[in-house]
Amino acid sequence: MKKSMLVLSGVLLTTTALAGCGSGKDNAAPGNNAGGAAGSANAPVTIKVQGWYTEPQGNWNATVEAYNKTHPNVKVVYESMSEKGDSQEGMKKLDLLAASGDQMDVVMYSSASDFAQRVGAGILEPLDDYLKKDNVVVKDEYKIDPAVNGKYYALPGKMIEWFVMLNKDKLDAAGLPVPTDWTWDDYAEYAKKLTKGDGPSKTYGSYFHTWKDYAQLLQNNDVDNSYIVKSDGSENIDNPKVRTSLELRNKMENVDKTSVPYYEVVSQKMNYRDVYYGGKSAMLATGNWMVGELALNGKFKTVFAPYPKADAKDPNGYTLVGADFMGVAASSKHKQEAYDFVRWYTTEGIQTQGLFFSGWKKADLNKNVDAILSTGKPEQSALIDKESLLNTLKVNKATKLVIPPTYALQQEKEFLNQVELYLTGKQDLDKTIQTAKTKIEDIKKSNK
């Protein structure tokens, strides 16, 4: 375990960081680790659910309370690992908890690569025996299959599908209809028509964030090969769709100047939410978690369009997918109770929570949308165009989820390092692709 923890991406081990997480033990309820044995024999056990969401982002207190009311044998407590609701900050603090031996029961990871790395580090408990006992066939129950080497270490919490959000006022001013079936070339043309002004007051048609998803725009909805590496760790960027994606970004950001330039995004530490809410960009390709946030923070009318296609001949609606991967900590002393909560949350619980879209196949999409919209103030929820949202969600189809090898985060980092050099004009595209390809393959070899 000590050896495997060392591979976690720069997570550990500074004394200041460890000190910053030292309060975890102080918050543990008396008798937790003994399953309530310190009190009466019938005292409920306390299990902790640990993620990065803040309370406004996640509505977790009401969610766990709903579970507690119907499960008197346990007391579920939610602990946020990030004051700002930042998933990467949350991952680092979860790793520190795992290293320090503090109580962990139910844990969440925000991406397949983050999840795979923690499986490799031995942080998560296999769930196969629990699932078999409950006669649960994951492929039949859930929209995505998070198996790692044939075993299950998590179930999908919120289901992430991507779409494009558009500022309806800016769309109307440009005389543009709400897209229902479009390509990335169409998107680029929309961005030209939606870009207005110059200098500090300039508003752009588009915004791309620093994540790897925005470096592989046309690859994201490739049905079978939507990730930068294949499941065996071999590179998947010597790929025409990766090349075209980077060419498109460079053209929009540095030639047409219709998308916020990469150097501005990085130098000004832009937050994609603020860019969209502030009207700096008329369009934002993003995930469906934003619907709940719009219901709470919307500033203007937002309409929705499907994720753009690489080619007009491609089928409409394919989108990159993801999830919150919710599992049971291998160190938990209450694994059955933790599993029971995971199973409840990934089926009924998300709908009770009312903020996210479910990965459970039996969830009712219309009720899911209504529950999310009802969480916001009526005047803000009214700013979400329900018709275009439902039309988009109904046309969405998931690409195959790629669970990468445990070292995939290292490969992502090297890929993005090369992408940055390209988008800032420091190297050409051929060198970018070739260098990234070599570095990705080198990481694979070094991890054999």
ZAKOL-640450 format. One line per 3 residues: number of its first residue (from 1); for each residue x, y, z of N, C-alpha, C. Coordinates in steps of 0.02 Angstrom, whole numbers. Layout:
# residues N
NUM = X/Y/Z/X/Y/Z/X/Y/Z | ...
END
This chain:
# residues 448
1 = 42/-60/0/0/0/0/43/62/0 | 98/61/41/142/120/43/174/131/-24 | 194/77/-57/226/83/-122/177/110/-173
4 = 117/84/-174/68/105/-224/46/176/-213 | 45/199/-151/25/269/-139/74/318/-170 | 136/297/-180/186/343/-207/172/362/-279
7 = 133/322/-315/120/337/-385/66/389/-394 | 30/407/-343/-22/457/-349/9/523/-369 | -23/557/-418/8/613/-454/25/671/-410
10 = 87/672/-385/110/729/-347/68/745/-287 | 30/694/-265/-20/707/-214/12/718/-146 | 60/677/-130/89/675/-65/160/705/-71
13 = 196/717/-27/186/707/44/218/768/77 | 187/824/76/214/883/108/184/890/177 | 225/909/224/200/914/293/146/966/300
16 = 151/1019/261/98/1071/266/32/1044/242 | 34/1003/189/-29/975/164/-57/927/214 | -14/886/243/-38/839/294/-68/875/353
19 = -36/930/373/-63/968/430/-130/997/413 | -139/1017/349/-203/1047/329/-260/999/332 | -246/935/330/-300/885/333/-305/853/400
22 = -269/878/448/-267/845/513/-332/847/551 | -378/889/530/-440/896/569/-488/838/558 | -471/793/510/-517/738/495/-533/696/556
25 = -482/681/596/-494/639/655/-536/674/706 | -529/740/711/-567/778/760/-642/775/746 | -659/764/682/-729/764/664/-761/695/669
28 = -722/645/684/-750/578/688/-792/571/751 | -850/540/742/-894/531/799/-867/477/845 | -876/483/909/-852/432/956/-881/363/939
31 = -838/314/941/-862/246/929/-871/228/857 | -853/273/810/-862/258/739/-829/192/719 | -765/186/736/-726/130/711/-747/64/744
34 = -784/68/797/-808/7/829/-880/-8/811 | -906/27/760/-974/13/739/-1025/29/792 | -1010/76/835/-1058/95/887/-1050/54/950
37 = -999/11/952/-992/-33/1010/-977/4/1074 | -948/65/1066/-932/103/1126/-995/126/1162 | -1051/128/1126/-1114/146/1156/-1156/84/1165
40 = -1220/90/1152/-1265/32/1159/-1255/-15/1100 | -1277/-76/1109/-1269/-126/1057/-1307/-108/994 | -1361/-68/1000/-1402/-49/944/-1387/20/916
43 = -1334/50/940/-1317/117/916/-1299/115/842 | -1321/163/803/-1305/163/731/-1230/174/720 | -1204/144/667/-1135/157/648/-1134/220/605
46 = -1079/256/609/-1071/316/569/-1026/301/510 | -1050/317/450/-1008/311/391/-1002/379/359 | -943/393/332/-929/457/301/-931/451/225
49 = -963/499/195/-963/506/122/-919/566/106 | -866/555/69/-816/607/58/-808/622/-17 | -821/686/-33/-815/709/-102/-793/781/-103
52 = -794/812/-160/-769/881/-167/-825/933/-168 | -887/912/-173/-942/960/-179/-951/1002/-116 | -965/1066/-126/-988/1107/-71/-1062/1092/-60
55 = -1089/1115/-5/-1160/1103/9/-1205/1135/-44 | -1194/1198/-65/-1236/1226/-117/-1231/1187/-183 | -1172/1161/-198/-1164/1123/-260/-1196/1055/-257
58 = -1199/1025/-197/-1219/955/-194/-1282/938/-155 | -1308/984/-114/-1368/968/-75/-1359/903/-37 | -1298/892/-11/-1283/828/19/-1315/818/88
61 = -1322/871/126/-1351/863/193/-1422/836/190 | -1462/864/145/-1531/839/137/-1532/769/108 | -1484/754/65/-1481/688/34/-1466/633/84
64 = -1414/644/125/-1396/592/174/-1450/588/229 | -1483/644/243/-1536/643/294/-1595/600/270 | -1609/604/204/-1663/562/176/-1646/488/184
67 = -1583/472/176/-1561/402/184/-1565/382/258 | -1542/426/301/-1540/410/373/-1610/396/401 | -1659/431/375/-1728/422/400/-1755/352/387
70 = -1732/321/334/-1757/254/316/-1707/199/333 | -1650/218/361/-1598/169/380/-1573/184/450 | -1612/167/501/-1594/185/569/-1531/152/596
73 = -1505/102/560/-1445/67/584/-1381/106/568 | -1386/158/527/-1327/197/509/-1340/271/516 | -1286/308/524/-1288/381/520/-1238/401/467
76 = -1263/425/411/-1219/446/356/-1203/520/364 | -1140/537/358/-1117/606/364/-1078/624/301 | -1092/682/272/-1054/704/213/-999/752/233
79 = -939/742/206/-882/786/217/-855/811/151 | -854/877/143/-826/906/81/-750/911/88 | -716/893/35/-643/896/33/-618/960/-1
82 = -663/1005/-18/-642/1067/-52/-689/1124/-34 | -661/1179/-11/-702/1237/6/-732/1270/-56 | -699/1260/-114/-723/1291/-176/-759/1243/-222
85 = -766/1181/-199/-799/1132/-242/-755/1111/-301 | -689/1111/-291/-642/1094/-344/-625/1020/-340 | -639/983/-393/-631/910/-391/-558/890/-383
88 = -511/927/-414/-441/907/-409/-414/919/-338 | -435/974/-308/-417/985/-237/-445/929/-194 | -507/909/-209/-538/855/-172/-501/790/-178
91 = -477/775/-240/-439/712/-250/-376/711/-207 | -341/768/-205/-279/770/-166/-293/758/-92 | -346/789/-66/-361/780/5/-384/709/20
94 = -420/678/-26/-439/608/-16/-377/563/-14 | -328/578/-56/-266/539/-55/-230/547/12 | -231/608/37/-199/620/102/-235/582/158
97 = -301/579/154/-338/540/203/-318/466/200 | -312/441/139/-294/370/131/-224/357/159 | -179/405/151/-111/396/176/-107/403/252
100 = -151/444/280/-147/458/352/-184/408/395 | -228/369/363/-265/319/402/-329/346/433 | -349/407/416/-412/434/442/-471/394/414
103 = -528/402/446/-587/364/426/-609/381/355 | -617/329/315/-645/335/248/-694/278/238 | -752/293/211/-802/241/198/-826/243/126
106 = -861/296/107/-885/305/39/-845/362/8 | -813/349/-49/-771/399/-81/-792/407/-154 | -779/467/-181/-798/482/-249/-738/508/-288
109 = -735/491/-352/-684/517/-397/-719/543/-460 | -690/597/-489/-726/635/-539/-712/614/-611 | -662/571/-622/-647/551/-691/-623/479/-691
112 = -626/448/-751/-605/379/-757/-531/370/-742 | -491/420/-761/-419/414/-749/-403/423/-675 | -437/471/-641/-427/478/-568/-448/413/-533
115 = -504/386/-553/-531/325/-523/-483/267/-534 | -459/258/-596/-415/201/-612/-351/205/-571 | -325/265/-562/-263/272/-524/-273/250/-452
118 = -330/267/-422/-342/248/-351/-356/173/-345 | -385/143/-397/-392/70/-396/-323/38/-394 | -278/64/-436/-210/38/-438/-173/47/-373
121 = -191/99/-335/-159/113/-271/-189/73/-214 | -239/33/-228/-269/-9/-176/-315/27/-129 | -340/86/-147/-381/126/-103/-454/101/-101
124 = -475/68/-155/-546/49/-160/-557/-26/-152 | -613/-42/-120/-633/-110/-106/-669/-140/-168 | -653/-201/-189/-692/-233/-242/-765/-243/-220
127 = -812/-230/-265/-883/-234/-247/-917/-296/-275 | -880/-339/-310/-912/-395/-346/-953/-440/-301 | -928/-456/-242/-966/-501/-197/-1030/-468/-173
130 = -1028/-404/-159/-1088/-368/-138/-1140/-365/-194 | -1116/-352/-255/-1161/-349/-313/-1192/-417/-328 | -1151/-469/-322/-1177/-536/-334/-1230/-555/-283
133 = -1218/-536/-221/-1267/-551/-168/-1333/-517/-181 | -1331/-456/-211/-1392/-419/-226/-1419/-433/-296 | -1388/-481/-331/-1409/-498/-400/-1407/-437/-446
136 = -1356/-396/-439/-1350/-336/-480/-1302/-351/-538 | -1327/-343/-599/-1286/-346/-659/-1275/-275/-682 | -1215/-250/-672/-1202/-179/-682/-1219/-156/-753
139 = -1202/-195/-803/-1215/-176/-873/-1290/-168/-886 | -1331/-207/-849/-1403/-202/-858/-1434/-145/-819 | -1402/-126/-764/-1431/-76/-718/-1409/-5/-734
142 = -1348/3/-760/-1320/70/-768/-1302/85/-841 | -1300/149/-857/-1287/171/-926/-1215/163/-947 | -1169/162/-899/-1099/151/-915/-1072/93/-872
145 = -1019/63/-897/-990/4/-864/-920/21/-838 | -913/33/-771/-848/54/-744/-802/-2/-722 | -806/-59/-755/-764/-116/-735/-691/-101/-748
148 = -648/-124/-703/-575/-118/-710/-547/-189/-710 | -521/-210/-767/-495/-278/-774/-546/-330/-752 | -609/-318/-770/-662/-366/-756/-691/-363/-686
151 = -666/-317/-644/-692/-311/-576/-723/-242/-565 | -768/-238/-516/-801/-175/-502/-777/-147/-435 | -755/-84/-439/-732/-49/-379/-774/13/-365
154 = -822/27/-408/-866/85/-400/-927/76/-443 | -978/116/-428/-1038/121/-469/-1044/194/-491 | -1075/205/-549/-1080/274/-574/-1130/315/-535
157 = -1107/371/-506/-1152/418/-473/-1185/460/-525 | -1173/526/-523/-1203/568/-574/-1175/548/-642 | -1218/548/-692/-1199/530/-761/-1183/595/-798
160 = -1124/597/-827/-1103/658/-863/-1106/646/-938 | -1147/686/-970/-1149/689/-1043/-1136/762/-1062 | -1108/772/-1120/-1090/840/-1140/-1140/867/-1191
163 = -1144/934/-1192/-1185/970/-1240/-1155/1040/-1248 | -1189/1083/-1284/-1167/1152/-1290/-1222/1197/-1261 | -1202/1241/-1215/-1247/1292/-1189/-1237/1355/-1230
166 = -1293/1389/-1246/-1289/1450/-1286/-1330/1505/-1253 | -1302/1565/-1253/-1336/1625/-1227/-1390/1645/-1277 | -1453/1637/-1257/-1509/1647/-1303/-1513/1720/-1327
169 = -1497/1767/-1284/-1499/1838/-1305/-1449/1851/-1360 | -1389/1825/-1353/-1337/1835/-1404/-1354/1797/-1468 | -1385/1740/-1461/-1405/1700/-1518/-1458/1738/-1559
172 = -1507/1766/-1523/-1560/1804/-1557/-1533/1867/-1590 | -1486/1900/-1556/-1458/1962/-1585/-1420/1947/-1650 | -1391/1888/-1655/-1354/1869/-1716/-1400/1836/-1768
175 = -1464/1827/-1751/-1511/1796/-1797/-1498/1723/-1810 | -1473/1687/-1759/-1455/1617/-1767/-1506/1571/-1733 | -1526/1516/-1766/-1572/1469/-1734/-1535/1425/-1684
178 = -1573/1393/-1640/-1544/1344/-1593/-1525/1282/-1632 | -1461/1262/-1633/-1441/1202/-1672/-1471/1138/-1643 | -1489/1093/-1687/-1515/1028/-1666/-1473/971/-1694
181 = -1432/985/-1744/-1389/935/-1776/-1335/973/-1813 | -1274/974/-1785/-1222/1016/-1814/-1153/986/-1807 | -1105/1014/-1844/-1036/991/-1843/-993/1043/-1809
184 = -928/1026/-1799/-882/1074/-1771/-868/1132/-1819 | -874/1119/-1884/-869/1174/-1933/-927/1223/-1923 | -987/1196/-1912/-1044/1239/-1898/-1033/1280/-1834
187 = -1006/1246/-1784/-992/1280/-1720/-944/1338/-1732 | -893/1327/-1772/-844/1380/-1785/-877/1440/-1821 | -924/1425/-1865/-960/1479/-1900/-1005/1518/-1851
190 = -1037/1483/-1807/-1077/1516/-1755/-1033/1562/-1714 | -974/1537/-1695/-929/1577/-1654/-909/1642/-1689 | -899/1640/-1754/-883/1701/-1791/-939/1752/-1786
193 = -1000/1728/-1794/-1058/1773/-1795/-1076/1798/-1725 | -1052/1762/-1674/-1069/1781/-1605/-1014/1822/-1572 | -957/1830/-1604/-902/1869/-1577/-913/1944/-1591
196 = -908/1985/-1539/-923/2056/-1545/-870/2098/-1509 | -854/2157/-1538/-813/2206/-1504/-738/2192/-1508 | -700/2235/-1474/-628/2230/-1471/-603/2249/-1402
199 = -540/2232/-1388/-509/2253/-1326/-540/2219/-1265 | -535/2252/-1207/-559/2222/-1145/-634/2207/-1145 | -672/2244/-1185/-745/2234/-1186/-766/2182/-1237
202 = -719/2151/-1272/-736/2103/-1323/-771/2042/-1294 | -822/2018/-1327/-855/1955/-1308/-844/1905/-1364 | -830/1844/-1344/-813/1792/-1392/-873/1746/-1405
205 = -869/1713/-1462/-921/1664/-1478/-911/1599/-1440 | -848/1584/-1421/-833/1519/-1393/-782/1524/-1336 | -779/1472/-1296/-729/1466/-1243/-711/1392/-1236
208 = -646/1379/-1234/-620/1311/-1221/-576/1314/-1159 | -588/1268/-1112/-551/1268/-1050/-485/1229/-1058 | -448/1221/-1004/-382/1190/-1005/-383/1114/-1002
211 = -441/1084/-991/-446/1012/-984/-429/977/-1049 | -409/914/-1044/-391/876/-1104/-452/866/-1150 | -512/870/-1123/-572/862/-1164/-575/915/-1220
214 = -547/973/-1205/-549/1028/-1254/-490/1024/-1303 | -447/976/-1294/-392/965/-1341/-408/909/-1389 | -465/877/-1381/-484/821/-1424/-558/828/-1444
217 = -578/887/-1464/-648/904/-1477/-682/855/-1524 | -650/839/-1580/-681/795/-1629/-675/721/-1611 | -630/706/-1566/-620/636/-1544/-669/617/-1489
220 = -694/667/-1454/-736/654/-1396/-798/613/-1410 | -825/619/-1471/-884/579/-1486/-870/523/-1536 | -808/501/-1538/-790/439/-1573/-816/381/-1530
223 = -859/341/-1558/-896/292/-1519/-850/245/-1480 | -796/222/-1511/-754/171/-1480/-686/197/-1455 | -665/255/-1479/-597/279/-1463/-598/352/-1441
226 = -632/366/-1388/-643/435/-1367/-591/462/-1319 | -540/422/-1302/-491/444/-1253/-422/447/-1286 | -375/483/-1253/-309/493/-1284/-265/431/-1283
229 = -282/382/-1241/-249/318/-1243/-302/263/-1245 | -281/205/-1266/-326/147/-1265/-323/114/-1197 | -366/65/-1186/-370/35/-1120/-305/1/-1099
232 = -263/-16/-1148/-199/-47/-1131/-143/4/-1121 | -160/68/-1127/-111/121/-1116/-75/144/-1178 | -88/113/-1235/-55/134/-1297/-86/199/-1322
235 = -46/240/-1356/-68/306/-1375/-125/304/-1425 | -168/354/-1422/-224/360/-1469/-228/433/-1493 | -170/466/-1498/-171/535/-1522/-141/543/-1591
238 = -107/490/-1617/-86/492/-1687/-148/473/-1727 | -195/519/-1724/-264/506/-1744/-289/569/-1781 | -316/563/-1840/-338/622/-1878/-385/668/-1838
241 = -425/640/-1794/-473/681/-1757/-438/723/-1704 | -383/699/-1676/-345/739/-1628/-311/797/-1665 | -281/782/-1722/-248/833/-1762/-298/887/-1783
244 = -356/866/-1808/-406/915/-1830/-433/956/-1771 | -439/924/-1713/-462/960/-1653/-415/1016/-1635 | -351/1002/-1636/-301/1053/-1618/-297/1108/-1671
247 = -303/1088/-1734/-304/1138/-1787/-364/1185/-1780 | -421/1157/-1762/-481/1197/-1753/-472/1247/-1695 | -446/1223/-1639/-435/1268/-1582/-387/1324/-1600
250 = -332/1306/-1632/-283/1356/-1649/-312/1409/-1696 | -351/1387/-1744/-382/1433/-1792/-431/1480/-1757 | -473/1451/-1714/-523/1493/-1680/-492/1541/-1630
253 = -440/1518/-1595/-410/1559/-1542/-358/1609/-1569 | -318/1587/-1617/-260/1628/-1637/-265/1658/-1707 | -311/1634/-1748/-319/1661/-1816/-384/1700/-1821
256 = -440/1665/-1813/-505/1699/-1817/-519/1741/-1755 | -489/1721/-1700/-498/1756/-1635/-572/1759/-1615 | -604/1702/-1621/-675/1696/-1603/-685/1654/-1540
259 = -630/1629/-1512/-632/1591/-1450/-579/1620/-1404 | -592/1623/-1339/-545/1653/-1292/-477/1620/-1299 | -423/1659/-1311/-356/1629/-1321/-332/1591/-1260
262 = -296/1537/-1273/-271/1494/-1220/-229/1533/-1169 | -186/1578/-1195/-142/1615/-1149/-181/1658/-1101 | -239/1684/-1122/-282/1723/-1077/-314/1678/-1025
265 = -337/1619/-1047/-368/1572/-1001/-321/1555/-944 | -258/1542/-961/-208/1521/-912/-183/1580/-871 | -164/1634/-904/-134/1691/-868/-183/1725/-821
268 = -247/1725/-841/-298/1757/-799/-334/1707/-754 | -311/1644/-757/-341/1591/-715/-417/1591/-721 | -440/1590/-782/-512/1595/-795/-549/1533/-771
271 = -609/1544/-746/-655/1491/-727/-710/1489/-780 | -721/1431/-809/-768/1426/-865/-838/1449/-846 | -858/1437/-783/-924/1461/-762/-928/1537/-765
274 = -877/1570/-738/-877/1643/-736/-876/1672/-806 | -840/1640/-852/-836/1664/-921/-906/1664/-952 | -942/1609/-941/-1009/1604/-970/-1059/1649/-934
277 = -1061/1646/-868/-1108/1687/-830/-1096/1761/-842 | -1033/1779/-852/-1016/1850/-862/-1028/1874/-933 | -1051/1830/-977/-1065/1850/-1045/-1002/1859/-1088
280 = -945/1835/-1064/-882/1841/-1102/-882/1794/-1162 | -919/1739/-1157/-926/1691/-1212/-1000/1675/-1222 | -1019/1670/-1286/-1090/1656/-1301/-1104/1582/-1301
283 = -1052/1540/-1309/-1062/1467/-1310/-1012/1434/-1264 | -1034/1378/-1235/-989/1338/-1192/-1006/1264/-1200 | -959/1227/-1228/-966/1154/-1230/-947/1128/-1160
286 = -992/1092/-1129/-981/1072/-1059/-1025/1013/-1042 | -1022/993/-978/-1060/935/-956/-1126/954/-924 | -1170/904/-918/-1238/917/-895/-1244/934/-821
289 = -1187/933/-784/-1189/957/-715/-1207/1031/-711 | -1198/1065/-767/-1210/1137/-769/-1285/1154/-765 | -1328/1106/-779/-1400/1121/-776/-1420/1139/-705
292 = -1398/1099/-656/-1412/1114/-586/-1382/1180/-565 | -1322/1195/-590/-1290/1259/-572/-1327/1318/-603 | -1351/1310/-664/-1390/1363/-695/-1455/1377/-657
295 = -1484/1323/-630/-1546/1332/-591/-1535/1374/-529 | -1472/1375/-506/-1456/1414/-446/-1423/1481/-463 | -1388/1484/-519/-1346/1543/-533/-1357/1575/-601
298 = -1408/1553/-638/-1419/1579/-705/-1429/1655/-707 | -1401/1687/-758/-1405/1760/-764/-1447/1781/-825 | -1457/1735/-872/-1492/1751/-934/-1520/1686/-963
301 = -1559/1691/-1016/-1590/1632/-1046/-1537/1589/-1079 | -1536/1525/-1062/-1489/1478/-1092/-1527/1425/-1131 | -1504/1412/-1192/-1531/1358/-1233/-1476/1306/-1242
304 = -1495/1247/-1267/-1448/1191/-1270/-1449/1159/-1340 | -1390/1135/-1359/-1382/1101/-1423/-1340/1038/-1412 | -1350/987/-1455/-1310/926/-1448/-1236/941/-1458
307 = -1194/897/-1433/-1122/902/-1444/-1108/898/-1519 | -1069/944/-1547/-1058/943/-1620/-1023/880/-1644 | -1036/863/-1707/-1007/803/-1738/-943/821/-1775
310 = -901/770/-1786/-840/781/-1826/-857/790/-1899 | -906/753/-1923/-925/753/-1994/-1000/752/-2000 | -1026/786/-2050/-1099/790/-2059/-1130/721/-2069
313 = -1091/673/-2093/-1117/605/-2106/-1121/564/-2042 | -1089/586/-1989/-1089/549/-1926/-1159/550/-1895 | -1177/499/-1856/-1241/499/-1821/-1244/555/-1770
316 = -1302/584/-1761/-1311/640/-1715/-1316/615/-1643 | -1289/654/-1597/-1302/643/-1526/-1249/607/-1487 | -1197/580/-1519/-1146/546/-1479/-1105/597/-1440
319 = -1094/582/-1378/-1060/628/-1333/-1012/591/-1288 | -956/624/-1272/-913/593/-1222/-951/588/-1156 | -937/536/-1118/-973/524/-1057/-924/518/-998
322 = -950/527/-940/-912/518/-880/-959/508/-822 | -932/506/-764/-973/496/-704/-934/515/-643 | -969/522/-588/-936/520/-523/-932/447/-504
325 = -871/423/-495/-861/352/-479/-863/346/-403 | -916/312/-379/-927/308/-307/-913/237/-283 | -865/232/-237/-845/167/-212/-838/164/-137
328 = -816/107/-113/-807/94/-42/-732/92/-28 | -710/129/22/-639/130/40/-618/62/67 | -561/38/44/-536/-27/67/-522/-26/142
331 = -509/33/169/-494/38/241/-556/44/285 | -615/49/254/-676/59/293/-689/-1/339 | -712/14/400/-731/-38/447/-805/-56/441
334 = -839/-21/396/-911/-33/387/-926/-40/312 | -895/-89/282/-900/-95/209/-970/-111/185 | -1006/-153/220/-1074/-170/199/-1119/-109/201
337 = -1115/-71/255/-1156/-10/262/-1136/41/208 | -1071/45/195/-1048/92/144/-1073/72/75 | -1069/7/60/-1094/-18/-4/-1169/-5/-10
340 = -1207/-17/43/-1279/-6/41/-1296/66/23 | -1257/113/50/-1270/183/33/-1251/196/-40 | -1195/169/-63/-1175/179/-133/-1230/154/-180
343 = -1256/96/-165/-1308/67/-208/-1371/110/-207 | -1391/135/-149/-1450/178/-144/-1438/243/-181 | -1381/274/-168/-1369/340/-199/-1367/336/-275
346 = -1337/283/-302/-1330/278/-375/-1394/255/-409 | -1446/243/-371/-1511/225/-400/-1563/279/-381 | -1589/274/-321/-1641/321/-299/-1612/388/-274
349 = -1553/385/-245/-1527/443/-209/-1516/505/-251 | -1490/496/-312/-1477/554/-355/-1541/592/-370 | -1595/555/-379/-1658/589/-392/-1684/626/-330
352 = -1670/597/-272/-1686/631/-210/-1645/695/-203 | -1582/691/-222/-1536/748/-218/-1559/806/-262 | -1584/790/-321/-1615/840/-363/-1569/890/-398
355 = -1505/871/-408/-1458/918/-441/-1423/889/-502 | -1421/822/-507/-1381/791/-559/-1421/741/-599 | -1393/720/-655/-1425/670/-697/-1401/601/-678
358 = -1446/554/-677/-1432/487/-653/-1403/443/-707 | -1357/398/-686/-1331/347/-730/-1369/282/-726 | -1423/282/-687/-1465/223/-678/-1514/219/-736
361 = -1519/161/-769/-1561/154/-828/-1636/162/-812 | -1655/149/-750/-1726/153/-732/-1748/223/-712 | -1702/271/-710/-1721/339/-691/-1764/370/-746
364 = -1813/410/-725/-1858/445/-771/-1827/512/-789 | -1811/522/-853/-1776/583/-875/-1817/646/-862 | -1881/644/-878/-1923/703/-867/-1927/722/-793
367 = -1935/672/-750/-1936/686/-678/-1868/710/-654 | -1815/683/-683/-1748/703/-665/-1738/778/-681 | -1759/799/-740/-1754/869/-760/-1796/913/-714
370 = -1858/892/-702/-1902/933/-659/-1873/940/-589 | -1844/887/-563/-1815/889/-496/-1756/939/-494 | -1716/939/-546/-1659/985/-548/-1683/1058/-554
373 = -1732/1069/-597/-1757/1138/-606/-1791/1164/-543 | -1821/1119/-505/-1857/1140/-445/-1810/1161/-388 | -1746/1145/-394/-1700/1163/-340/-1683/1238/-340
376 = -1691/1270/-397/-1674/1341/-402/-1734/1385/-388 | -1721/1450/-384/-1776/1497/-378/-1815/1497/-443 | -1882/1504/-441/-1922/1501/-502/-1898/1548/-557
379 = -1877/1608/-537/-1856/1656/-588/-1790/1635/-622 | -1748/1597/-586/-1686/1573/-617/-1698/1509/-657 | -1738/1464/-631/-1754/1403/-668/-1790/1420/-734
382 = -1827/1474/-734/-1863/1496/-794/-1814/1517/-849 | -1752/1531/-831/-1702/1551/-880/-1673/1492/-917 | -1689/1431/-895/-1666/1370/-929/-1720/1349/-979
385 = -1702/1345/-1043/-1750/1326/-1094/-1761/1250/-1091 | -1814/1230/-1060/-1827/1159/-1047/-1836/1120/-1112 | -1867/1150/-1162/-1880/1114/-1224/-1815/1094/-1259
388 = -1769/1142/-1268/-1706/1125/-1302/-1663/1079/-1258 | -1669/1085/-1192/-1632/1041/-1147/-1655/969/-1155 | -1721/958/-1152/-1747/890/-1159/-1733/861/-1228
391 = -1740/903/-1279/-1726/879/-1347/-1653/856/-1353 | -1608/893/-1321/-1538/875/-1323/-1524/812/-1283 | -1551/808/-1223/-1540/749/-1180/-1568/686/-1212
394 = -1624/692/-1246/-1655/634/-1276/-1617/608/-1336 | -1583/654/-1371/-1544/633/-1430/-1475/607/-1410 | -1452/625/-1350/-1385/605/-1328/-1377/529/-1325
397 = -1319/506/-1350/-1301/435/-1346/-1230/431/-1321 | -1218/385/-1276/-1153/381/-1243/-1102/344/-1286 | -1041/372/-1290/-986/335/-1318/-964/282/-1268
400 = -922/236/-1290/-897/184/-1246/-851/215/-1193 | -864/200/-1130/-822/226/-1076/-756/188/-1076 | -701/225/-1080/-635/194/-1078/-607/202/-1007
403 = -597/146/-973/-563/148/-909/-489/138/-923 | -449/191/-917/-379/187/-937/-337/152/-885 | -273/139/-900/-229/110/-850/-215/159/-793
406 = -186/134/-740/-177/174/-679/-130/233/-688 | -89/231/-740/-41/285/-751/-65/336/-803 | -128/334/-821/-155/377/-874/-150/451/-858
409 = -153/470/-794/-147/541/-777/-79/568/-796 | -27/527/-792/39/548/-814/39/561/-889 | 4/518/-926/0/525/-998/-40/587/-1018
412 = -94/600/-982/-133/661/-994/-90/723/-984 | -52/723/-931/-10/782/-915/40/796/-971 | 72/744/-996/121/753/-1049/87/776/-1114
415 = 29/750/-1128/-8/771/-1187/-26/845/-1183 | -51/866/-1126/-72/936/-1118/-12/983/-1117 | 45/960/-1093/106/1002/-1097/122/1019/-1169
418 = 116/969/-1213/130/981/-1284/76/1024/-1317 | 15/1013/-1298/-40/1053/-1325/-30/1127/-1307 | -8/1141/-1246/4/1210/-1226/58/1243/-1269
421 = 111/1206/-1283/165/1233/-1325/138/1251/-1395 | 93/1209/-1420/64/1221/-1486/18/1282/-1486 | -27/1285/-1438/-77/1339/-1436/-46/1407/-1419
424 = 13/1407/-1390/48/1470/-1376/102/1486/-1428 | 102/1448/-1484/147/1463/-1539/219/1444/-1530 | 234/1400/-1483/304/1382/-1468/328/1320/-1506
427 = 280/1283/-1537/300/1228/-1580/244/1212/-1628 | 261/1180/-1685/209/1166/-1735/170/1103/-1717 | 119/1090/-1756/74/1035/-1741/107/967/-1750
430 = 148/959/-1801/181/895/-1812/225/876/-1752 | 263/924/-1728/306/910/-1670/264/896/-1608 | 208/932/-1601/163/922/-1544/137/850/-1542
433 = 112/826/-1599/84/758/-1602/139/707/-1590 | 196/715/-1624/249/665/-1619/279/662/-1549 | 291/721/-1519/321/721/-1452/273/691/-1401
436 = 210/710/-1406/160/683/-1359/154/608/-1367 | 155/585/-1429/150/513/-1443/209/476/-1410 | 270/502/-1420/329/470/-1392/327/468/-1315
439 = 308/524/-1285/306/527/-1212/253/481/-1183 | 196/476/-1216/143/431/-1193/166/358/-1196 | 199/340/-1251/223/271/-1258/279/257/-1208
442 = 321/307/-1194/375/298/-1145/346/284/-1075 | 292/320/-1058/260/309/-992/231/239/-988 | 202/216/-1043/175/148/-1044/231/97/-1032
445 = 287/106/-1067/343/59/-1060/370/58/-989 | 375/118/-959/404/122/-892/358/93/-839 | 295/82/-856/247/54/-808/232/-19/-819
448 = 269/-51/-864/257/-122/-876/278/-163/-814
END
